Amino acid sequence: MTFADLAEALVWLDSHIDFESTMPARRALPTLDRMQALTGLLGEPQQAYPVVHITGTNGKGSTAAMVTALFAARGLSVGTYTSPNLTRVNERLAWNGQPIDDEALLEVFDTLARLETVLEELPTRFELLTAAALLWFADVAVDVAVVEVGLGGTWDCTNVVDGTVSVITNISYDHTEVLGPTLEGIARDKAGIIKPGGRVVVGETDPALVALLREAADEAGAAECWVRGTDFACTANRLAVGGRLVDVRTPHAAYGELLVPLHGSHQGDNASCALVAVEAFFGAPLHEDVVEAAFASVRVPGRLEVIGRHPLVLVDGAHNVAGMLVLARALVEEFATDGTTTAVVGMLSGRDPAAMLEALRSAGVRSVVACTPDSHRALPADVVAEAAVSLGMEVAVVHRPADAVELVVGRAASEDRVVVCGSLYVVAEARRSLVHDAA
């Protein structure tokens, strides 16, 4: 064994370039060469099972969780690869919904550490984690893998997989320092996951972007392309206790009154994409009992998650303008309170703090405590505070997210509302501070 324990292996992992923590100013010489060399040495483990490959600006994690649940309810063995993690890196690699255990993760890292010594160029941290997932899924012989793209599509290291089904949840502005800079450019990059003979599920509804994605599917030789609003839809989306009650129409069937125990009306759209993706995989409808059981089991920590009731404490990983608008709508529709609302907000560089905070202001948020996420990419809290002041919001600065959350929650009255958002780094610290099982 190369490593004495997992802690030592994680030190090795963290010694590699981490573009999640330090985003490059632009994408220089995009290539899959490092990842292809690594999977080649591993014996191309990603070819041992079919894959549902998921990209999109927002909603990837929720959609991946629903697809996983639907496969599991059908009795399949499912591997799921997502990012980022909230508490432990193990969360990114899951088998039938359970994170990889320390012993198995240590064994996979040991294999990768031995192999990287013969590579011409060291892989990045994310490439190693992706390779770890693909290898582990082959080792445990999953029936299907659900793989979430890290960034973009064409040049994301997950794109060594050949997606039986490719899902594009939506297209909006994010990571424009690397993608885009136009929506059309972002769409083309994400469309790069479409593979010959595969089926494509498009959750985006903008006519110009849909036309571009359909054209990309044709050019790639996809077998079918199903678009939300035309080929499938969430036809009813009602507020329910603990989530949403939705109806979904698909190319194969119609499903009624499905309880999705996630907050936000956008989860109805994510549910429709997930359901159609699994139908596309099987080429047939699912039994409604299977769908009901699957959706009822879905949990997505850190996404419109309630972690306190009196006061109401809500954490959400909204990290771009589109995500903040979704959060704002949920605050109005699902989380109205009689008291005041304070938002604890920390952001990463490359964001537009004024536009993101304006979305919160539209939902009645007037008070902001700005903090600095624990990331090399963090936007200084003072910059967020300055944007809040320009919008006429009450502002305080508490640099450490955990301190900011504890201060705001400690001062809040029982009828007040506390919203933690802007970055999953901030959400993770909030959960560690307030949720006993998040450590």
Secondary structure as a PSIPRED ss2 file (coil, helix, strand):
# PSIPRED VFORMAT (PSIPRED V4.0)

   1 M C   1.000  0.000  0.000
   2 T C   1.000  0.000  0.000
   3 F C   1.000  0.000  0.000
   4 A C   1.000  0.000  0.000
   5 D C   1.000  0.000  0.000
   6 L H   0.000  1.000  0.000
   7 A H   0.000  1.000  0.000
   8 E H   0.000  1.000  0.000
   9 A H   0.000  1.000  0.000
  10 L H   0.000  1.000  0.000
  11 V H   0.000  1.000  0.000
  12 W H   0.000  1.000  0.000
  13 L H   0.000  1.000  0.000
  14 D H   0.000  1.000  0.000
  15 S C   1.000  0.000  0.000
  16 H C   1.000  0.000  0.000
  17 I C   1.000  0.000  0.000
  18 D C   1.000  0.000  0.000
  19 F C   1.000  0.000  0.000
  20 E C   1.000  0.000  0.000
  21 S C   1.000  0.000  0.000
  22 T C   1.000  0.000  0.000
  23 M C   1.000  0.000  0.000
  24 P C   1.000  0.000  0.000
  25 A C   1.000  0.000  0.000
  26 R C   1.000  0.000  0.000
  27 R C   1.000  0.000  0.000
  28 A C   1.000  0.000  0.000
  29 L C   1.000  0.000  0.000
  30 P C   1.000  0.000  0.000
  31 T C   1.000  0.000  0.000
  32 L C   1.000  0.000  0.000
  33 D H   0.000  1.000  0.000
  34 R H   0.000  1.000  0.000
  35 M H   0.000  1.000  0.000
  36 Q H   0.000  1.000  0.000
  37 A H   0.000  1.000  0.000
  38 L H   0.000  1.000  0.000
  39 T H   0.000  1.000  0.000
  40 G H   0.000  1.000  0.000
  41 L H   0.000  1.000  0.000
  42 L C   1.000  0.000  0.000
  43 G C   1.000  0.000  0.000
  44 E C   1.000  0.000  0.000
  45 P H   0.000  1.000  0.000
  46 Q H   0.000  1.000  0.000
  47 Q H   0.000  1.000  0.000
  48 A H   0.000  1.000  0.000
  49 Y C   1.000  0.000  0.000
  50 P C   1.000  0.000  0.000
  51 V E   0.000  0.000  1.000
  52 V E   0.000  0.000  1.000
  53 H E   0.000  0.000  1.000
  54 I E   0.000  0.000  1.000
  55 T E   0.000  0.000  1.000
  56 G C   1.000  0.000  0.000
  57 T C   1.000  0.000  0.000
  58 N C   1.000  0.000  0.000
  59 G C   1.000  0.000  0.000
  60 K H   0.000  1.000  0.000
  61 G H   0.000  1.000  0.000
  62 S H   0.000  1.000  0.000
  63 T H   0.000  1.000  0.000
  64 A H   0.000  1.000  0.000
  65 A H   0.000  1.000  0.000
  66 M H   0.000  1.000  0.000
  67 V H   0.000  1.000  0.000
  68 T H   0.000  1.000  0.000
  69 A H   0.000  1.000  0.000
  70 L H   0.000  1.000  0.000
  71 F H   0.000  1.000  0.000
  72 A H   0.000  1.000  0.000
  73 A H   0.000  1.000  0.000
  74 R C   1.000  0.000  0.000
  75 G C   1.000  0.000  0.000
  76 L C   1.000  0.000  0.000
  77 S C   1.000  0.000  0.000
  78 V E   0.000  0.000  1.000
  79 G E   0.000  0.000  1.000
  80 T E   0.000  0.000  1.000
  81 Y E   0.000  0.000  1.000
  82 T C   1.000  0.000  0.000
  83 S C   1.000  0.000  0.000
  84 P C   1.000  0.000  0.000
  85 N C   1.000  0.000  0.000
  86 L C   1.000  0.000  0.000
  87 T C   1.000  0.000  0.000
  88 R C   1.000  0.000  0.000
  89 V H   0.000  1.000  0.000
  90 N H   0.000  1.000  0.000
  91 E H   0.000  1.000  0.000
  92 R H   0.000  1.000  0.000
  93 L E   0.000  0.000  1.000
  94 A E   0.000  0.000  1.000
  95 W E   0.000  0.000  1.000
  96 N C   1.000  0.000  0.000
  97 G C   1.000  0.000  0.000
  98 Q E   0.000  0.000  1.000
  99 P E   0.000  0.000  1.000
 100 I C   1.000  0.000  0.000
 101 D C   1.000  0.000  0.000
 102 D H   0.000  1.000  0.000
 103 E H   0.000  1.000  0.000
 104 A H   0.000  1.000  0.000
 105 L H   0.000  1.000  0.000
 106 L H   0.000  1.000  0.000
 107 E H   0.000  1.000  0.000
 108 V H   0.000  1.000  0.000
 109 F H   0.000  1.000  0.000
 110 D H   0.000  1.000  0.000
 111 T H   0.000  1.000  0.000
 112 L H   0.000  1.000  0.000
 113 A H   0.000  1.000  0.000
 114 R H   0.000  1.000  0.000
 115 L H   0.000  1.000  0.000
 116 E H   0.000  1.000  0.000
 117 T H   0.000  1.000  0.000
 118 V H   0.000  1.000  0.000
 119 L C   1.000  0.000  0.000
 120 E C   1.000  0.000  0.000
 121 E C   1.000  0.000  0.000
 122 L C   1.000  0.000  0.000
 123 P C   1.000  0.000  0.000
 124 T C   1.000  0.000  0.000
 125 R H   0.000  1.000  0.000
 126 F H   0.000  1.000  0.000
 127 E H   0.000  1.000  0.000
 128 L H   0.000  1.000  0.000
 129 L H   0.000  1.000  0.000
 130 T H   0.000  1.000  0.000
 131 A H   0.000  1.000  0.000
 132 A H   0.000  1.000  0.000
 133 A H   0.000  1.000  0.000
 134 L H   0.000  1.000  0.000
 135 L H   0.000  1.000  0.000
 136 W H   0.000  1.000  0.000
 137 F H   0.000  1.000  0.000
 138 A H   0.000  1.000  0.000
 139 D H   0.000  1.000  0.000
 140 V C   1.000  0.000  0.000
 141 A C   1.000  0.000  0.000
 142 V C   1.000  0.000  0.000
 143 D C   1.000  0.000  0.000
 144 V E   0.000  0.000  1.000
 145 A E   0.000  0.000  1.000
 146 V E   0.000  0.000  1.000
 147 V E   0.000  0.000  1.000
 148 E E   0.000  0.000  1.000
 149 V C   1.000  0.000  0.000
 150 G C   1.000  0.000  0.000
 151 L C   1.000  0.000  0.000
 152 G C   1.000  0.000  0.000
 153 G C   1.000  0.000  0.000
 154 T C   1.000  0.000  0.000
 155 W C   1.000  0.000  0.000
 156 D C   1.000  0.000  0.000
 157 C H   0.000  1.000  0.000
 158 T H   0.000  1.000  0.000
 159 N H   0.000  1.000  0.000
 160 V H   0.000  1.000  0.000
 161 V C   1.000  0.000  0.000
 162 D C   1.000  0.000  0.000
 163 G E   0.000  0.000  1.000
 164 T E   0.000  0.000  1.000
 165 V E   0.000  0.000  1.000
 166 S E   0.000  0.000  1.000
 167 V E   0.000  0.000  1.000
 168 I E   0.000  0.000  1.000
 169 T C   1.000  0.000  0.000
 170 N C   1.000  0.000  0.000
 171 I C   1.000  0.000  0.000
 172 S C   1.000  0.000  0.000
 173 Y C   1.000  0.000  0.000
 174 D C   1.000  0.000  0.000
 175 H C   1.000  0.000  0.000
 176 T C   1.000  0.000  0.000
 177 E C   1.000  0.000  0.000
 178 V C   1.000  0.000  0.000
 179 L C   1.000  0.000  0.000
 180 G C   1.000  0.000  0.000
 181 P C   1.000  0.000  0.000
 182 T C   1.000  0.000  0.000
 183 L H   0.000  1.000  0.000
 184 E H   0.000  1.000  0.000
 185 G H   0.000  1.000  0.000
 186 I H   0.000  1.000  0.000
 187 A H   0.000  1.000  0.000
 188 R H   0.000  1.000  0.000
 189 D H   0.000  1.000  0.000
 190 K H   0.000  1.000  0.000
 191 A H   0.000  1.000  0.000
 192 G H   0.000  1.000  0.000
 193 I H   0.000  1.000  0.000
 194 I C   1.000  0.000  0.000
 195 K C   1.000  0.000  0.000
 196 P C   1.000  0.000  0.000
 197 G C   1.000  0.000  0.000
 198 G C   1.000  0.000  0.000
 199 R E   0.000  0.000  1.000
 200 V E   0.000  0.000  1.000
 201 V E   0.000  0.000  1.000
 202 V E   0.000  0.000  1.000
 203 G C   1.000  0.000  0.000
 204 E C   1.000  0.000  0.000
 205 T C   1.000  0.000  0.000
 206 D C   1.000  0.000  0.000
 207 P H   0.000  1.000  0.000
 208 A H   0.000  1.000  0.000
 209 L H   0.000  1.000  0.000
 210 V H   0.000  1.000  0.000
 211 A H   0.000  1.000  0.000
 212 L H   0.000  1.000  0.000
 213 L H   0.000  1.000  0.000
 214 R H   0.000  1.000  0.000
 215 E H   0.000  1.000  0.000
 216 A H   0.000  1.000  0.000
 217 A H   0.000  1.000  0.000
 218 D H   0.000  1.000  0.000
 219 E H   0.000  1.000  0.000
 220 A H   0.000  1.000  0.000
 221 G C   1.000  0.000  0.000
 222 A C   1.000  0.000  0.000
 223 A C   1.000  0.000  0.000
 224 E E   0.000  0.000  1.000
 225 C E   0.000  0.000  1.000
 226 W E   0.000  0.000  1.000
 227 V E   0.000  0.000  1.000
 228 R E   0.000  0.000  1.000
 229 G C   1.000  0.000  0.000
 230 T C   1.000  0.000  0.000
 231 D C   1.000  0.000  0.000
 232 F E   0.000  0.000  1.000
 233 A E   0.000  0.000  1.000
 234 C E   0.000  0.000  1.000
 235 T E   0.000  0.000  1.000
 236 A E   0.000  0.000  1.000
 237 N E   0.000  0.000  1.000
 238 R E   0.000  0.000  1.000
 239 L E   0.000  0.000  1.000
 240 A E   0.000  0.000  1.000
 241 V C   1.000  0.000  0.000
 242 G C   1.000  0.000  0.000
 243 G E   0.000  0.000  1.000
 244 R E   0.000  0.000  1.000
 245 L E   0.000  0.000  1.000
 246 V E   0.000  0.000  1.000
 247 D E   0.000  0.000  1.000
 248 V E   0.000  0.000  1.000
 249 R E   0.000  0.000  1.000
 250 T C   1.000  0.000  0.000
 251 P C   1.000  0.000  0.000
 252 H C   1.000  0.000  0.000
 253 A C   1.000  0.000  0.000
 254 A E   0.000  0.000  1.000
 255 Y E   0.000  0.000  1.000
 256 G E   0.000  0.000  1.000
 257 E E   0.000  0.000  1.000
 258 L E   0.000  0.000  1.000
 259 L E   0.000  0.000  1.000
 260 V E   0.000  0.000  1.000
 261 P C   1.000  0.000  0.000
 262 L C   1.000  0.000  0.000
 263 H C   1.000  0.000  0.000
 264 G C   1.000  0.000  0.000
 265 S C   1.000  0.000  0.000
 266 H H   0.000  1.000  0.000
 267 Q H   0.000  1.000  0.000
 268 G H   0.000  1.000  0.000
 269 D H   0.000  1.000  0.000
 270 N H   0.000  1.000  0.000
 271 A H   0.000  1.000  0.000
 272 S H   0.000  1.000  0.000
 273 C H   0.000  1.000  0.000
 274 A H   0.000  1.000  0.000
 275 L H   0.000  1.000  0.000
 276 V H   0.000  1.000  0.000
 277 A H   0.000  1.000  0.000
 278 V H   0.000  1.000  0.000
 279 E H   0.000  1.000  0.000
 280 A H   0.000  1.000  0.000
 281 F H   0.000  1.000  0.000
 282 F H   0.000  1.000  0.000
 283 G C   1.000  0.000  0.000
 284 A C   1.000  0.000  0.000
 285 P C   1.000  0.000  0.000
 286 L C   1.000  0.000  0.000
 287 H C   1.000  0.000  0.000
 288 E H   0.000  1.000  0.000
 289 D H   0.000  1.000  0.000
 290 V H   0.000  1.000  0.000
 291 V H   0.000  1.000  0.000
 292 E H   0.000  1.000  0.000
 293 A H   0.000  1.000  0.000
 294 A H   0.000  1.000  0.000
 295 F H   0.000  1.000  0.000
 296 A H   0.000  1.000  0.000
 297 S C   1.000  0.000  0.000
 298 V C   1.000  0.000  0.000
 299 R C   1.000  0.000  0.000
 300 V C   1.000  0.000  0.000
 301 P C   1.000  0.000  0.000
 302 G C   1.000  0.000  0.000
 303 R C   1.000  0.000  0.000
 304 L C   1.000  0.000  0.000
 305 E E   0.000  0.000  1.000
 306 V E   0.000  0.000  1.000
 307 I E   0.000  0.000  1.000
 308 G E   0.000  0.000  1.000
 309 R E   0.000  0.000  1.000
 310 H C   1.000  0.000  0.000
 311 P C   1.000  0.000  0.000
 312 L E   0.000  0.000  1.000
 313 V E   0.000  0.000  1.000
 314 L E   0.000  0.000  1.000
 315 V E   0.000  0.000  1.000
 316 D C   1.000  0.000  0.000
 317 G C   1.000  0.000  0.000
 318 A C   1.000  0.000  0.000
 319 H C   1.000  0.000  0.000
 320 N C   1.000  0.000  0.000
 321 V H   0.000  1.000  0.000
 322 A H   0.000  1.000  0.000
 323 G H   0.000  1.000  0.000
 324 M H   0.000  1.000  0.000
 325 L H   0.000  1.000  0.000
 326 V H   0.000  1.000  0.000
 327 L H   0.000  1.000  0.000
 328 A H   0.000  1.000  0.000
 329 R H   0.000  1.000  0.000
 330 A H   0.000  1.000  0.000
 331 L H   0.000  1.000  0.000
 332 V H   0.000  1.000  0.000
 333 E H   0.000  1.000  0.000
 334 E C   1.000  0.000  0.000
 335 F C   1.000  0.000  0.000
 336 A C   1.000  0.000  0.000
 337 T C   1.000  0.000  0.000
 338 D C   1.000  0.000  0.000
 339 G C   1.000  0.000  0.000
 340 T C   1.000  0.000  0.000
 341 T E   0.000  0.000  1.000
 342 T E   0.000  0.000  1.000
 343 A E   0.000  0.000  1.000
 344 V E   0.000  0.000  1.000
 345 V E   0.000  0.000  1.000
 346 G C   1.000  0.000  0.000
 347 M C   1.000  0.000  0.000
 348 L E   0.000  0.000  1.000
 349 S C   1.000  0.000  0.000
 350 G C   1.000  0.000  0.000
 351 R C   1.000  0.000  0.000
 352 D C   1.000  0.000  0.000
 353 P H   0.000  1.000  0.000
 354 A H   0.000  1.000  0.000
 355 A H   0.000  1.000  0.000
 356 M H   0.000  1.000  0.000
 357 L H   0.000  1.000  0.000
 358 E H   0.000  1.000  0.000
 359 A H   0.000  1.000  0.000
 360 L H   0.000  1.000  0.000
 361 R H   0.000  1.000  0.000
 362 S C   1.000  0.000  0.000
 363 A C   1.000  0.000  0.000
 364 G C   1.000  0.000  0.000
 365 V C   1.000  0.000  0.000
 366 R C   1.000  0.000  0.000
 367 S E   0.000  0.000  1.000
 368 V E   0.000  0.000  1.000
 369 V E   0.000  0.000  1.000
 370 A E   0.000  0.000  1.000
 371 C C   1.000  0.000  0.000
 372 T C   1.000  0.000  0.000
 373 P C   1.000  0.000  0.000
 374 D C   1.000  0.000  0.000
 375 S C   1.000  0.000  0.000
 376 H C   1.000  0.000  0.000
 377 R C   1.000  0.000  0.000
 378 A E   0.000  0.000  1.000
 379 L C   1.000  0.000  0.000
 380 P C   1.000  0.000  0.000
 381 A H   0.000  1.000  0.000
 382 D H   0.000  1.000  0.000
 383 V H   0.000  1.000  0.000
 384 V H   0.000  1.000  0.000
 385 A H   0.000  1.000  0.000
 386 E H   0.000  1.000  0.000
 387 A H   0.000  1.000  0.000
 388 A H   0.000  1.000  0.000
 389 V H   0.000  1.000  0.000
 390 S H   0.000  1.000  0.000
 391 L C   1.000  0.000  0.000
 392 G C   1.000  0.000  0.000
 393 M C   1.000  0.000  0.000
 394 E E   0.000  0.000  1.000
 395 V E   0.000  0.000  1.000
 396 A E   0.000  0.000  1.000
 397 V E   0.000  0.000  1.000
 398 V C   1.000  0.000  0.000
 399 H C   1.000  0.000  0.000
 400 R C   1.000  0.000  0.000
 401 P H   0.000  1.000  0.000
 402 A H   0.000  1.000  0.000
 403 D H   0.000  1.000  0.000
 404 A H   0.000  1.000  0.000
 405 V H   0.000  1.000  0.000
 406 E H   0.000  1.000  0.000
 407 L H   0.000  1.000  0.000
 408 V H   0.000  1.000  0.000
 409 V H   0.000  1.000  0.000
 410 G H   0.000  1.000  0.000
 411 R H   0.000  1.000  0.000
 412 A C   1.000  0.000  0.000
 413 A C   1.000  0.000  0.000
 414 S C   1.000  0.000  0.000
 415 E C   1.000  0.000  0.000
 416 D C   1.000  0.000  0.000
 417 R E   0.000  0.000  1.000
 418 V E   0.000  0.000  1.000
 419 V E   0.000  0.000  1.000
 420 V E   0.000  0.000  1.000
 421 C E   0.000  0.000  1.000
 422 G C   1.000  0.000  0.000
 423 S C   1.000  0.000  0.000
 424 L H   0.000  1.000  0.000
 425 Y H   0.000  1.000  0.000
 426 V H   0.000  1.000  0.000
 427 V H   0.000  1.000  0.000
 428 A H   0.000  1.000  0.000
 429 E H   0.000  1.000  0.000
 430 A H   0.000  1.000  0.000
 431 R H   0.000  1.000  0.000
 432 R H   0.000  1.000  0.000
 433 S H   0.000  1.000  0.000
 434 L H   0.000  1.000  0.000
 435 V C   1.000  0.000  0.000
 436 H H   0.000  1.000  0.000
 437 D H   0.000  1.000  0.000
 438 A H   0.000  1.000  0.000
 439 A C   1.000  0.000  0.000
